[in-house]
């Protein structure tokens, strides 16, 4: 039983957001006069439709788009007027009122509107204990839990509840709940099949693997609550982005049928619960039937840490934890690709996310991650199909339903026919290789292209083990001899201050564009640049130097002798980093006067954006750098202290720091994390320098201020400088300024090893 039936029959007994049975059924089809009256309504009291200046147009008419989603002959049409407010809509007076209960109910409305924008439902009614009250009192304004697609019939689902004792006499469907000021002309919209239900599942347009919010909805509490990674059977996949829903279906976990596996959700936050689903029959939906306290046989609900007091094994569970226990992959599951869903939510087995307004998945900042599950055997089948040549196993075996170990490297050999050569191979790998590439939006197989330059001189190539993840079909790309362009070697050297930081080599066809350089930094992209060569490669090998250029919120120094020294403050209160001396942690103060020796609070950054920076303290001098353990698991980094450590640092400590941009303490605010550990961001914890792992805010944001001896005044006037060394100018925030962009003011001039303050007139 899949989701549509499972919810109707089972969820009222088990799901916390489902209401009790509806005592007054509501169903308006417009095929007959199953309503009291229709008209228009605007919640704006000064609306011309309220004052009587305008009447409005609404009537039952023929369905403008008869289709599978809505085969009805008759529908309700309304002219959306630009003279109404954003809550102008079509009013349907019901034959009988319905009870707006304290339990959640769902009004389903088929809507077809040509305009992209939000829709709304307004309920008009009165309290039963107030006989004198009008039946036109607005009792609720709600948006649907799902998106409405323009120019299609969509079942908009509106969650409604109230304080109890309220009767709803009329419903107002707002087909365009956006400002009417930008509307140029009126437009028609259509409404049909209004029904009050206990289920939130859309009747039509369900789509594959629905969720109860917009898939692009941004997690507004990301800095404090979000899913960082998901794991299964020891494999881990990191998440990225700040949306509540994340699709990672380009990745997969690998298991065998019948295997017991442990699901893990790495979540930043507290007091939440974990859930895991597996679409075992590959029909594009997740069912979640329960059998008492445990998932029913055949249910797609595999595991949960807590629901109604119990975990998925039926044992009493803590309501504070999302830690789950093992579950077993169904033993009869055929080899193939299956959709999995990991969910963090609060006490809800709804795979689409809890929509109870008191604790919805949006409000509690849970999250949903979809990923594929590769159910496999011990071996895969390898086949080749080619003309003008043949692809063999490296030992000469024919690849005709050849059996190779799953997940292990596999070496092949190219054998062109006389008069032919090869430009590479195309490898299709996965399941159902002759069928569609996706089923219910789930990838069934992928293709990889390996080119001639990746083969050895003996015409062999090793297909990586991660590609041997299912059945494999190899197509040899054979062409006539002489048809391939010549190949040249392009070597890039990444340089900074005449030092080669890294080298990358590429084999490229003559006349092709220069390849992307491929040098990636952990440092934020706005803090550096590496210009790629323009144009196309020639007919001979090339070695090209590419320069790393900085645009950092501080000046990178080459060494301590020529260093630029800064005071570093962290948090919105601007507390100072300082030499901690012999203490095992660094206490932080908001006043520079706390430090009698100013060199205690002076720091420099030695390094570059590609490798990272060593951070030195002027008082500590050479031989000591800012460092700490990379193991920040204790108290999410709050007990891992950052101090000045002797070089070389102990094993397990970091040497280099990576700057990344921050949206706090702007302009020029930045974060620092340990090189290779992007989650480990420097942070003030209880006025000690430690970490916040996985998030950041003003408490993780630093400002670097160039440290000057203000008592010496201006050293000299700019145009009087006779130093023949290369001159570099910096503003008082430490940002480099081109000489031709100088305006009158005070600057820092660096000439060789000499740094001084100047006045430019």
Helices and strands as residue ranges (DSSP letters): H 3-6, I 7-11, H 12-14, E 27-28, E 37-42, H 48-51, E 58-62, E 74-80, E 88-100, E 105-113, E 120-127, E 137-142, E 154-160, E 166-174, G 180-182, E 187-197, E 226-232, E 235-238, E 245-255, E 260-261, E 263-268, E 273-278, E 290-291, E 294-295, E 301-304, E 327-328, E 336-345, E 367-375, E 379-384, E 389-393, E 402-405, E 410-416, E 420-430, E 438-439, E 442-443, E 445-451, G 452-454, E 460-463, G 465-467, E 471-480, E 487-496, E 499-509, G 525-527, E 528-530, E 542-550, E 566-570, E 575-576, G 592-594, G 598-601, E 603-608, E 612-617, E 624-627, G 634-637, E 643-646, E 657-661, E 670-674, E 677-685, E 688-693, G 698-700, E 702-706, G 710-712, E 716-717, G 718-720, E 727-730, E 736-737, G 739-741, E 745-751, E 754-760
